[in-house]
Amino acid sequence: MTIDPYNEKHIIADDGKIFSRISTHKYYGIELYLGYSYYIGGVLQDPPHEDSIDEFEEIDEPMEDFQL
């Protein structure tokens, strides 16, 4: 994983990897901009939840026919 040196909220997965939220296992793709989540796992977050890098993991990229 690479953290953008110009924007610490922008993270990029290594080759052949994508990001997944650990708590919900939802796929987020190869680049992620950390911010606020208003819904996590279909549950409204009140107040909105501020994402951190520790809440995501890199996993092997799914097969080619998979669409995000």
C-alpha positions, 0 to 999 in steps of 0.5 A: 500500500502506498500513501500519497505524499501530497494527500495523506487521505489518498491511499493506493493498493499494491499491484494485484490488490484492492481495498476492503473494509474489514468490518463489512468486507465491502470492496472499494477498489485500488484507490481510496480517499479516506473521509466520512462514512454516513452509512456502514453496512447499511446502518446510518452513522450519526454522527458520520464516521471518520474513516481511518486507514486501520479500518481497511485491508488489502486483499487479492484482486477478484477475478477479471469479470468482477465489477465494483 
